[in-house]
Amino acid sequence: MAARIIKVANSPLFRGVKEVDNLKIPITRMGIPYTYNLAVGVPMEKLYQSTFEDVDRLMRVSWAHST
């Protein structure tokens, strides 16, 4: 989870002058609400995956519709 938050903080949307390498800066840079949504949304997205191709396709459509 920490790696994903740091990755998003280093993305072009939030990138600052200095690259982020710890969790203190991303929370300040992105804000608590965005960080919270990211921390909740990433694990939930994993719930919408399946090893069966047809089920996986339907679950991804459901996830896209939900978000």
Buried (B, 14 or more C-beta within 10 A) or exposed (E): EEEEBBEBBBEEEBEEEEEBEEBEBBBEBBEEEBBEEBEEEEEEEEEBEEEEEEEEEEBBEEBEEEE
